[in-house]
């Protein structure tokens, strides 16, 4: 017996799970003693909830386009990307945010690259990676005052 599920139901399930995750984050932030500490997670959780609700409503109204079938891809690369991100996160307390993020970005770029390397890519990709990491550092560390790891390697 085969059950035919509506097209796009997987996206709706993911949206519903993210909606629940956002609600849990909002609920958890009610225990924060410092209101300033709760602003960022509440903002992100609220946006996740709003966008997931919007997607579900659009899907129910039949206004979403079905996506193209996924290409088979490379499972070793997918697993490697996850392992590299985890390694970068575990190294961050020791190496600091900037160093670990730049090295992780570079390793992810090397692993994920399907197209051949050209002179332009060799120059532009590292520059973009450094700009993105420094941009996140300035945004979160300086502007939003989120404490980012300095790294025990670099502490006095």
Secondary structure, DSSP 8 states (H G I E B T S, - for coil): ------TTHHHHHHHHHHHHHHHHHHHHGGG-SSHHHHHHHHHHHHHHHHHHHHHHHHHHTT-S----------HHHHHHHHHHHHHHHHHHHHH-HHHHHHHHHHHHHHHH--S---HHHHHHHHHHHHHHHHHHIIIIIIIS-------TTT--
